[in-house]
Amino acid sequence: MRPLPLADPGTPPLTSPHAFLWWLGRRQRGIALAAVLVAVAGNVAGALLPYMLGRIVDGGLDDGVSRSLLAGCAALLGVGMVQVLANVVGHRLEVENWLRSAFTSSQLIGRHVTRTGDAVTAELPTGEVVATVASDALRTGEVYVIAPRFLGGVAAYATIAVVLMRTSAVLGALVLVGLPVVVAVLSLLVKPLQGRQAAQREAAGRLTTLGADTVSGLRILRGIGGEDVFAGRYRAQSRVVRETGVRVAQTQSLLDALQTLLPGLFLAAVVWVGARLAVAGDITPGQLVAFYGFAAFLTEPLWTATEALRITTRAAVGARKILQVLRVPTTDAADPATPAVVEPGEPLVDEVSGLVVRPGRMLALVSADPDETAGLALRLGRFGGESVAGVRWGRTLLSELRLSDVRERVVVAESTPSLFTGRLADELDVRGRATPDDLSRALHTADAGDVLDSLPGGLEGELAEKGRSLSGGQRQRVALARALLTDAEVLVLVEPTSAVDAHTEARIATRLADLRRGRTTVVVTASPLVLDVVDEVALVVDGRVRVTGRHRDLMDRDDEAATAYRAVVSRAAAENEEEESRAAAGR
């Protein structure tokens, strides 16, 4: 039995919800088959109990307390124990089936979303994607809980059918015809229930999206006084969810009522007909007891059948939502059929801007418009869709390479890093191959030793959601350490020191230059402390590289390009001094 999570959740069919659910079942066919066999054994044992009880009653009335009566009681106890054992083992197998199918769906969604880039949020609301994991994956798992019970009920129904027809054709026909009629009546409610469940699921997904947007933008909303407006929108959508939920509950309550009423009427009819046959002498008292037991027992498979209808319709709705996420194209979908290969040591060239990133050197990009250089940095990592046209690695266009190869060899760390919940060591070592010495070296380079001191447990400590327990500077330094630990062939850092003070920035700049010496590194910054340690700087003006050279050489030169460079660097230095003065005054 494979442990969870699965090393490879597989590739599901995306044709229909039912094909997806069938694929999930086949993925765990071993435990699914075991659950079905145990359920069949338990249900058949339960079906045989009324028959055995009827035989014991007739034997006792005819022979009194005898050896055959005691043997029948012992056999009854044995069959009862089989049912009890089957129920215990069956429940464990059903839970295992449920967890495996639900977690497989969750893994599929998580793996796929990481490969879609921003395409998934362009096609689907964030809350819709979250709801597929939080709700829909669990609902698909419920199918594999109810399926063994349903098949076990079918086996019990067939067993009882054989016994009844051999005992009384009248009662046998009543049970065998009446039960399908009851199920058919209940199934009429399935389609309206499915429609209302789908509407409720849509409304709940929109509510989750609205809530996520509101929380993530709370600071902005407060700044513009928009809390009341968004609270009103959330309140209105909550009412929609409540109203659709009420409609689902109305249909569900009718189904539940009929689920109790119809089997009760069915049971009363069987008892009435059986009693008349017993009075007429057509069946024995023991057979009447057995028929009553059969009718009472069959209410359980009947309930299971209606539950299977409800759960299957809800799972189909959930599977349809999961497929919407899985059908979003991945970023590597456009990879060439025969991707090119670039040998190490080739330069990166952006033909649009004229930038040349020479291998083994540390290059800084400087611009009066930080968004301009940040955009150029993203193009070097093949982010931005069509905007990467014209970026070459050696003689090969980046678009001619397999995207997974680009992501492995070129790492871009953006200026607003995202941290994730989990053990600090795991969140730092995203590629899973760093040694303890590697972790220590990266944290030292990023001057993030205070993070270890502030986090209970150090590297073993748990990072809170989005690193909210850390300051802005700490989050930035942890993200820098994480980027360094990728050991990328080409590392692109966008404003890696913008949230730290000058003393910390100077230490990070020196250590970064030492750690990445001989490795290709691009840093987007206008900080003199960083520019002073890099091998080369490039000034970008209006999307083109205007001048390149060493920082000190450009500061000393007396020409128009150098003057433009000094203006950008001097302004950045003045802004940093102003920010540090405000921070000192705040303390």
C-alpha positions as CSV (number, residue, x, y, z in Angstrom):
1,M,0.0,0.0,0.0
2,R,1.6,3.3,-1.1
3,P,2.1,5.9,1.5
4,L,0.5,9.4,1.3
5,P,1.2,11.8,-0.3
6,L,1.8,9.9,-3.5
7,A,5.1,10.3,-5.3
8,D,3.2,10.7,-8.5
9,P,-0.6,11.3,-8.5
10,G,-0.8,10.3,-12.1
11,T,-2.4,11.9,-15.2
12,P,-6.3,11.7,-15.1
13,P,-8.6,11.9,-18.1
14,L,-10.2,15.3,-18.5
15,T,-13.2,14.2,-20.6
16,S,-15.9,14.0,-18.0
17,P,-16.6,13.9,-14.2
18,H,-17.5,10.3,-14.4
19,A,-14.3,9.3,-16.3
20,F,-12.3,11.2,-13.6
21,L,-14.1,9.4,-10.8
22,W,-13.6,6.0,-12.5
23,W,-9.9,6.8,-13.0
24,L,-9.6,7.6,-9.3
25,G,-11.2,4.2,-8.5
26,R,-8.8,2.3,-10.7
27,R,-5.8,4.0,-9.1
28,Q,-6.7,2.4,-5.8
29,R,-8.3,-0.7,-7.1
30,G,-6.6,-2.9,-4.5
31,I,-8.1,-1.4,-1.4
32,A,-11.3,-0.6,-3.3
33,L,-11.8,-4.3,-4.2
34,A,-10.9,-5.3,-0.6
35,A,-13.5,-2.9,0.7
36,V,-16.1,-4.3,-1.7
37,L,-15.4,-7.9,-0.7
38,V,-15.6,-7.1,3.0
39,A,-18.9,-5.1,2.5
40,V,-20.4,-8.0,0.5
41,A,-19.4,-10.5,3.3
42,G,-20.9,-8.2,6.0
43,N,-24.1,-7.5,4.1
44,V,-24.7,-11.2,3.1
45,A,-24.1,-12.2,6.7
46,G,-26.7,-9.6,7.8
47,A,-29.1,-10.9,5.2
48,L,-28.8,-14.5,6.4
49,L,-29.5,-13.6,10.0
50,P,-33.4,-13.3,9.6
51,Y,-33.4,-16.6,7.6
52,M,-31.5,-18.4,10.4
53,L,-33.6,-16.9,13.0
54,G,-36.8,-18.1,11.3
55,R,-35.4,-21.6,11.1
56,I,-34.5,-21.5,14.8
57,V,-38.1,-20.3,15.7
58,D,-39.7,-23.1,13.7
59,G,-37.3,-25.7,15.2
60,G,-38.0,-24.5,18.7
61,L,-41.7,-24.6,18.2
62,D,-41.5,-28.2,16.8
63,D,-38.8,-29.8,19.0
64,G,-38.4,-27.4,22.0
65,V,-34.9,-27.0,23.5
66,S,-32.8,-29.5,21.6
67,R,-29.3,-30.0,20.2
68,S,-30.3,-28.6,16.8
69,L,-31.8,-25.5,18.5
70,L,-28.5,-24.9,20.3
71,A,-26.5,-25.5,17.2
72,G,-28.7,-23.1,15.3
73,C,-28.1,-20.4,18.0
74,A,-24.3,-21.0,17.8
75,A,-24.4,-20.7,14.0
76,L,-26.5,-17.5,14.4
77,L,-23.8,-16.1,16.8
78,G,-21.1,-17.0,14.3
79,V,-22.7,-15.3,11.4
80,G,-23.4,-12.2,13.6
81,M,-19.7,-12.1,14.5
82,V,-18.8,-12.2,10.8
83,Q,-21.0,-9.2,10.3
84,V,-19.5,-7.3,13.2
85,L,-15.9,-8.0,12.0
86,A,-16.8,-7.1,8.5
87,N,-18.2,-3.8,9.7
88,V,-15.1,-2.9,11.6
89,V,-12.6,-3.9,8.9
90,G,-14.9,-2.4,6.2
91,H,-15.0,1.0,8.0
92,R,-11.2,1.2,8.1
93,L,-11.0,0.3,4.4
94,E,-13.6,2.9,3.5
95,V,-11.8,5.6,5.3
96,E,-8.6,4.6,3.5
97,N,-10.4,4.7,0.2
98,W,-11.8,8.1,1.0
99,L,-8.4,9.6,2.1
100,R,-6.6,8.2,-0.9
101,S,-9.0,9.6,-3.5
102,A,-9.4,12.9,-1.8
103,F,-5.7,13.4,-1.3
104,T,-5.0,12.3,-4.9
105,S,-7.4,15.0,-6.1
106,S,-5.7,17.6,-3.9
107,Q,-2.3,16.6,-5.1
108,L,-3.4,16.8,-8.7
109,I,-4.7,20.3,-8.2
110,G,-1.7,21.5,-6.3
111,R,0.8,20.0,-8.8
112,H,-1.2,21.4,-11.8
113,V,-1.6,24.9,-10.3
114,T,2.2,25.2,-9.8
115,R,2.7,24.5,-13.5
116,T,0.1,27.0,-14.8
117,G,1.8,30.1,-13.7
118,D,-0.6,33.0,-13.7
119,A,-2.9,31.3,-16.2
120,V,-5.0,29.7,-13.6
121,T,-5.9,33.0,-11.9
122,A,-6.6,34.5,-15.3
123,E,-9.2,31.8,-16.1
124,L,-10.6,31.1,-12.6
125,P,-11.1,33.1,-9.4
126,T,-8.7,32.3,-6.6
127,G,-11.5,31.3,-4.3
128,E,-12.7,28.8,-6.9
129,V,-9.4,27.1,-6.9
130,V,-9.2,27.0,-3.1
131,A,-12.7,25.5,-2.9
132,T,-11.7,22.6,-5.1
133,V,-9.2,21.5,-2.5
134,A,-11.1,22.4,0.6
135,S,-14.5,21.0,-0.6
136,D,-14.6,19.3,-3.9
137,A,-11.7,16.9,-3.4
138,L,-13.3,15.6,-0.2
139,R,-16.7,15.1,-1.9
140,T,-15.1,13.0,-4.6
141,G,-13.6,10.8,-1.9
142,E,-17.0,10.1,-0.4
143,V,-17.9,8.1,-3.6
144,Y,-15.4,5.4,-2.5
145,V,-16.9,5.2,1.0
146,I,-20.5,4.6,-0.3
147,A,-19.6,2.4,-3.3
148,P,-18.6,-0.7,-1.3
149,R,-21.7,-0.3,0.9
150,F,-23.9,0.0,-2.1
151,L,-22.4,-3.1,-3.8
152,G,-22.7,-5.0,-0.6
153,G,-26.4,-4.1,-0.4
154,V,-26.9,-5.3,-3.9
155,A,-25.3,-8.7,-3.0
156,A,-27.6,-8.9,0.1
157,Y,-30.6,-8.0,-2.0
158,A,-29.7,-10.9,-4.4
159,T,-29.3,-13.3,-1.5
160,I,-32.6,-12.4,0.0
161,A,-34.3,-12.6,-3.4
162,V,-33.2,-16.2,-3.8
163,V,-34.4,-17.2,-0.3
164,L,-37.7,-15.4,-0.7
165,M,-38.6,-16.9,-4.1
166,R,-37.9,-20.4,-2.7
167,T,-40.2,-19.8,0.3
168,S,-43.1,-17.7,-0.9
169,A,-43.7,-16.5,-4.5
170,V,-46.1,-13.8,-3.3
171,L,-43.9,-12.3,-0.6
172,G,-40.9,-12.7,-2.8
173,A,-42.5,-10.8,-5.7
174,L,-43.7,-8.1,-3.3
175,V,-40.1,-7.5,-1.9
176,L,-38.3,-7.9,-5.2
177,V,-40.7,-5.5,-7.1
178,G,-41.5,-3.1,-4.2
179,L,-37.9,-2.2,-3.4
180,P,-36.9,-1.1,-6.9
181,V,-40.1,1.0,-7.1
182,V,-39.1,2.8,-3.9
183,V,-35.6,3.5,-5.3
184,A,-37.0,4.7,-8.6
185,V,-39.3,7.2,-6.8
186,L,-36.4,8.5,-4.8
187,S,-34.2,8.8,-7.8
188,L,-36.6,11.3,-9.3
189,L,-35.3,13.9,-6.9
190,V,-31.6,13.4,-8.0
191,K,-31.6,15.8,-11.0
192,P,-33.2,18.8,-9.2
193,L,-30.9,18.1,-6.2
194,Q,-27.8,18.1,-8.5
195,G,-28.9,21.3,-10.1
196,R,-29.4,23.1,-6.8
197,Q,-26.1,21.7,-5.4
198,A,-24.3,23.1,-8.5
199,A,-25.8,26.5,-8.0
200,Q,-24.9,26.4,-4.3
201,R,-21.3,25.4,-5.1
202,E,-21.0,28.3,-7.6
203,A,-22.2,30.8,-5.1
204,A,-19.9,29.4,-2.4
205,G,-16.9,29.7,-4.7
206,R,-17.7,33.3,-5.5
207,L,-18.0,34.0,-1.8
208,T,-14.6,32.4,-1.1
209,T,-13.0,34.5,-3.8
210,L,-14.6,37.7,-2.5
211,G,-13.3,36.9,1.0
212,A,-9.8,36.2,-0.2
213,D,-9.7,39.4,-2.2
214,T,-10.9,41.4,0.7
215,V,-8.5,40.0,3.2
216,S,-5.5,40.3,0.9
217,G,-6.4,43.9,0.1
218,L,-7.4,45.0,3.6
219,R,-4.7,47.5,4.0
220,I,-5.5,49.2,0.7
221,L,-9.2,49.2,1.5
222,R,-8.6,50.9,4.8
223,G,-6.4,53.5,3.0
224,I,-9.2,54.4,0.6
225,G,-12.1,53.9,3.1
226,G,-13.6,51.1,1.2
227,E,-14.1,48.6,4.0
228,D,-17.9,49.2,4.2
229,V,-18.4,48.8,0.5
230,F,-16.6,45.4,0.3
231,A,-18.3,44.3,3.6
232,G,-21.6,45.0,1.9
233,R,-20.6,43.0,-1.2
234,Y,-19.5,40.1,1.1
235,R,-22.8,40.3,3.0
236,A,-24.8,40.3,-0.2
237,Q,-23.0,37.2,-1.6
238,S,-23.4,35.5,1.8
239,R,-27.1,35.9,1.4
240,V,-27.0,34.3,-2.0
241,V,-25.1,31.4,-0.6
242,R,-27.6,31.1,2.2
243,E,-30.5,31.2,-0.2
244,T,-29.0,28.6,-2.5
245,G,-28.2,26.5,0.5
246,V,-31.8,26.7,1.7
247,R,-33.0,25.5,-1.7
248,V,-30.6,22.5,-1.5
249,A,-31.9,21.8,2.0
250,Q,-35.5,21.9,0.8
251,T,-34.8,19.2,-1.8
252,Q,-32.6,17.2,0.5
253,S,-35.2,17.3,3.3
254,L,-37.9,16.0,0.9
255,L,-35.5,13.2,-0.1
256,D,-34.8,12.4,3.6
257,A,-38.5,12.4,4.4
258,L,-39.3,10.0,1.5
259,Q,-36.3,7.9,2.5
260,T,-38.0,7.3,5.8
261,L,-41.6,7.2,4.7
262,L,-41.4,4.9,1.7
263,P,-39.4,2.1,3.3
264,G,-41.8,2.3,6.3
265,L,-44.8,1.8,4.0
266,F,-42.9,-1.0,2.2
267,L,-42.2,-2.7,5.5
268,A,-45.8,-2.4,6.7
269,A,-47.0,-3.9,3.4
270,V,-44.7,-6.9,3.8
271,V,-45.8,-7.5,7.4
272,W,-49.5,-7.3,6.5
273,V,-49.2,-9.7,3.6
274,G,-47.0,-12.0,5.6
275,A,-49.4,-12.0,8.5
276,R,-52.3,-13.0,6.2
277,L,-50.2,-15.8,4.7
278,A,-49.3,-17.1,8.1
279,V,-52.9,-17.0,9.3
280,A,-53.9,-18.9,6.2
281,G,-51.2,-21.5,6.9
282,D,-49.3,-20.8,3.7
283,I,-46.1,-19.9,5.6
284,T,-44.8,-21.0,9.1
285,P,-44.4,-18.6,12.0
286,G,-40.7,-18.8,11.6
287,Q,-40.9,-17.8,8.0
288,L,-43.1,-14.8,9.0
289,V,-40.4,-13.8,11.4
290,A,-37.8,-14.2,8.6
291,F,-39.8,-12.2,6.1
292,Y,-40.2,-9.4,8.6
293,G,-36.5,-9.5,9.3
294,F,-35.8,-9.4,5.6
295,A,-38.0,-6.4,5.0
296,A,-36.5,-4.6,8.0
297,F,-33.0,-5.5,6.8
298,L,-33.6,-4.3,3.3
299,T,-34.3,-0.8,4.5
300,E,-30.6,-0.4,5.2
301,P,-29.6,-1.2,1.5
302,L,-32.4,1.1,0.4
303,W,-31.0,3.9,2.6
304,T,-27.6,3.2,1.2
305,A,-28.9,3.3,-2.4
306,T,-30.4,6.8,-1.8
307,E,-27.2,7.9,-0.1
308,A,-25.3,6.7,-3.1
309,L,-27.5,8.8,-5.4
310,R,-27.0,11.9,-3.3
311,I,-23.2,11.4,-2.8
312,T,-22.6,10.6,-6.5
313,T,-24.5,13.6,-7.7
314,R,-22.6,15.9,-5.3
315,A,-19.3,14.2,-6.3
316,A,-20.0,14.8,-10.0
317,V,-20.5,18.5,-9.3
318,G,-17.2,18.6,-7.4
319,A,-15.4,16.6,-10.1
320,R,-16.6,19.0,-12.7
321,K,-15.0,21.9,-10.7
322,I,-11.8,20.0,-10.3
323,L,-11.6,19.4,-14.1
324,Q,-12.1,23.1,-14.7
325,V,-8.8,23.6,-12.8
326,L,-7.0,20.7,-14.4
327,R,-8.0,21.9,-17.9
328,V,-6.1,25.2,-17.5
329,P,-3.1,25.0,-19.8
330,T,0.3,24.6,-18.1
331,T,3.2,27.0,-18.9
332,D,5.1,24.1,-20.5
333,A,2.2,23.3,-22.9
334,A,3.9,25.3,-25.6
335,D,7.3,23.7,-25.2
336,P,8.8,22.7,-28.6
337,A,8.6,19.1,-29.6
338,T,12.4,18.9,-29.8
339,P,13.7,21.4,-27.3
340,A,17.1,22.9,-27.8
341,V,20.0,22.4,-25.3
342,V,22.3,25.2,-24.1
343,E,25.8,24.3,-22.8
344,P,26.9,26.1,-19.6
345,G,29.0,29.2,-20.1
346,E,26.9,30.9,-22.8
347,P,25.8,34.6,-22.4
348,L,22.2,35.7,-21.9
349,V,21.3,38.4,-24.4
350,D,18.1,40.5,-24.5
351,E,18.0,41.8,-28.1
352,V,15.2,44.2,-27.3
353,S,17.2,46.2,-24.7
354,G,20.7,45.3,-25.9
355,L,21.6,43.8,-22.6
356,V,24.3,41.1,-22.5
357,V,24.8,39.1,-19.3
358,R,28.2,37.6,-19.5
359,P,28.7,34.2,-17.8
360,G,30.5,34.0,-14.4
361,R,30.0,37.7,-13.6
362,M,27.7,39.8,-11.3
363,L,25.8,42.4,-13.2
364,A,23.6,45.1,-11.8
365,L,20.7,46.7,-13.7
366,V,20.0,50.3,-12.9
367,S,17.1,52.5,-14.1
368,A,15.2,55.6,-13.0
369,D,12.1,53.5,-13.4
370,P,12.5,50.3,-11.2
371,D,9.6,48.6,-13.0
372,E,11.6,48.9,-16.2
373,T,14.6,46.9,-14.9
374,A,12.3,44.5,-13.0
375,G,10.5,43.7,-16.3
376,L,13.8,43.1,-18.0
377,A,14.9,40.8,-15.2
378,L,11.6,38.8,-15.6
379,R,12.3,38.4,-19.3
380,L,15.6,36.8,-18.6
381,G,13.8,34.1,-16.6
382,R,11.2,33.6,-19.4
383,F,8.4,35.2,-17.5
384,G,5.8,37.4,-19.2
385,G,4.6,35.4,-22.2
386,E,5.2,37.1,-25.6
387,S,7.4,39.7,-24.0
388,V,10.3,37.2,-23.8
389,A,10.7,37.3,-27.6
390,G,14.2,38.2,-28.5
391,V,15.9,36.8,-25.4
392,R,18.7,34.4,-26.3
393,W,20.9,32.1,-24.4
394,G,23.9,31.8,-26.6
395,R,22.5,31.3,-30.0
396,T,19.3,29.8,-28.8
397,L,16.0,31.6,-28.0
398,L,14.7,31.0,-24.5
399,S,11.4,30.0,-26.1
400,E,13.2,27.1,-27.9
401,L,14.2,25.6,-24.5
402,R,12.0,23.3,-22.4
403,L,10.5,25.6,-19.7
404,S,11.4,23.1,-16.9
405,D,15.0,23.4,-18.0
406,V,14.9,27.2,-17.9
407,R,13.3,27.1,-14.4
408,E,16.0,24.7,-13.2
409,R,18.9,26.8,-14.5
410,V,17.6,30.4,-14.2
411,V,16.0,31.5,-10.9
412,V,14.3,34.8,-10.6
413,A,13.6,36.2,-7.1
414,E,11.1,39.0,-7.3
415,S,11.0,42.1,-5.1
416,T,7.9,41.1,-3.2
417,P,8.7,37.5,-2.1
418,S,6.1,35.1,-0.9
419,L,6.8,32.9,2.1
420,F,4.8,29.7,2.9
421,T,3.7,28.0,6.0
422,G,5.9,25.2,7.3
423,R,9.2,24.2,8.8
424,L,11.8,26.9,8.1
425,A,14.4,24.5,6.9
426,D,11.9,23.0,4.4
427,E,10.7,26.4,3.2
428,L,14.3,27.5,2.6
429,D,15.4,24.3,0.8
430,V,12.8,24.3,-2.0
431,R,14.8,21.9,-4.1
432,G,15.4,19.4,-1.3
433,R,19.1,19.0,-1.7
434,A,20.7,21.4,0.7
435,T,23.0,20.2,3.5
436,P,23.0,21.8,7.0
437,D,26.2,23.7,5.9
438,D,24.4,25.0,2.8
439,L,21.6,26.3,5.0
440,S,23.9,28.0,7.4
441,R,26.0,29.6,4.6
442,A,22.9,31.0,2.8
443,L,21.4,32.4,6.0
444,H,24.8,34.0,6.8
445,T,25.0,35.5,3.3
446,A,21.5,36.9,3.7
447,D,22.4,38.2,7.2
448,A,19.3,36.3,8.5
449,G,20.8,35.0,11.7
450,D,18.2,37.0,13.7
451,V,15.4,35.1,12.1
452,L,16.8,31.9,13.7
453,D,16.8,33.7,17.1
454,S,13.3,35.1,16.7
455,L,11.7,31.8,15.5
456,P,11.2,29.2,18.3
457,G,13.1,26.1,17.2
458,G,15.3,27.9,14.7
459,L,15.5,25.9,11.5
460,E,13.1,23.4,13.0
461,G,10.6,26.2,13.8
462,E,7.4,26.8,12.0
463,L,6.9,29.8,9.7
464,A,3.5,31.4,10.1
465,E,1.3,32.0,7.1
466,K,3.1,34.4,4.6
467,G,5.8,34.8,7.3
468,R,3.6,37.3,9.1
469,S,5.5,36.7,12.4
470,L,8.6,38.2,10.7
471,S,9.4,41.8,9.9
472,G,9.5,43.0,6.3
473,G,13.3,43.0,6.3
474,Q,13.4,39.5,7.8
475,R,11.0,38.2,5.2
476,Q,13.1,39.7,2.4
477,R,16.3,38.1,3.8
478,V,14.7,34.7,4.2
479,A,13.6,34.9,0.6
480,L,17.1,35.8,-0.4
481,A,18.5,32.8,1.4
482,R,15.9,30.6,-0.3
483,A,17.0,31.9,-3.7
484,L,20.7,31.3,-3.0
485,L,20.0,27.7,-1.9
486,T,18.7,26.9,-5.4
487,D,22.3,27.1,-6.5
488,A,21.1,28.4,-9.9
489,E,23.4,28.6,-12.8
490,V,21.9,32.1,-13.4
491,L,20.5,33.9,-10.4
492,V,18.4,37.1,-11.0
493,L,17.6,39.1,-7.8
494,V,15.1,42.0,-8.0
495,E,15.7,44.6,-5.2
496,P,17.0,42.0,-2.7
497,T,18.0,44.6,-0.1
498,S,15.3,47.2,-0.4
499,A,13.8,46.5,3.1
500,V,17.0,46.5,5.1
501,D,19.1,49.3,6.7
502,A,22.4,50.4,5.2
503,H,24.7,48.5,7.6
504,T,22.8,45.2,6.9
505,E,22.8,46.0,3.2
506,A,26.5,46.5,3.1
507,R,27.1,43.1,4.8
508,I,24.7,41.3,2.4
509,A,26.3,42.9,-0.6
510,T,29.8,41.8,0.3
511,R,28.8,38.3,1.3
512,L,26.6,37.9,-1.8
513,A,29.5,38.9,-4.1
514,D,31.8,36.3,-2.3
515,L,29.2,33.5,-2.5
516,R,28.3,34.0,-6.1
517,R,31.9,34.7,-7.4
518,G,32.3,33.0,-10.7
519,R,28.6,32.4,-11.0
520,T,26.3,34.4,-13.3
521,T,24.2,36.8,-11.2
522,V,22.0,39.7,-12.1
523,V,20.9,42.2,-9.5
524,V,18.2,44.9,-10.0
525,T,19.2,47.7,-7.7
526,A,20.2,51.4,-7.6
527,S,21.9,51.1,-4.2
528,P,25.5,52.3,-4.2
529,L,26.4,49.7,-1.5
530,V,25.5,46.9,-3.8
531,L,26.7,48.5,-7.0
532,D,30.1,49.0,-5.5
533,V,30.7,45.2,-5.2
534,V,29.3,44.0,-8.6
535,D,31.5,43.3,-11.6
536,E,29.5,45.4,-14.0
537,V,26.5,47.8,-14.1
538,A,24.1,48.6,-16.9
539,L,22.0,51.7,-17.0
540,V,18.7,51.2,-18.7
541,V,16.9,54.2,-20.2
542,D,13.6,53.9,-22.1
543,G,14.0,50.2,-22.4
544,R,17.5,50.2,-23.9
545,V,20.9,49.8,-22.3
546,R,22.5,53.2,-22.5
547,V,25.9,52.5,-20.8
548,T,27.8,49.7,-19.1
549,G,30.9,49.7,-16.9
550,R,32.1,49.6,-13.3
551,H,30.3,51.6,-10.7
552,R,33.2,53.7,-9.7
553,D,34.3,54.3,-13.3
554,L,30.8,55.6,-14.1
555,M,30.8,57.8,-11.0
556,D,34.1,59.4,-12.1
557,R,33.4,59.8,-15.8
558,D,32.4,63.1,-17.2
559,D,30.0,62.4,-20.1
560,E,26.2,62.5,-20.6
561,A,25.6,58.8,-20.0
562,A,27.7,58.8,-16.7
563,T,25.8,61.9,-15.6
564,A,22.5,60.2,-16.1
565,Y,23.8,57.2,-14.2
566,R,25.0,59.4,-11.2
567,A,21.5,61.1,-11.1
568,V,19.8,57.7,-10.7
569,V,22.2,56.4,-8.1
570,S,22.3,59.7,-6.1
571,R,18.5,59.9,-6.0
572,A,18.3,56.3,-4.7
573,A,20.9,57.1,-2.1
574,A,19.0,60.2,-0.9
575,E,15.8,58.2,-0.7
576,N,17.4,55.5,1.4
577,E,18.9,58.1,3.8
578,E,15.5,59.7,4.1
579,E,13.8,56.4,4.9
580,E,16.4,55.5,7.5
581,S,16.0,58.9,9.1
582,R,12.2,58.4,9.3
583,A,12.8,54.9,10.8
584,A,15.2,56.2,13.4
585,A,12.8,59.0,14.3
586,G,10.0,56.4,14.7
587,R,12.2,54.4,17.1
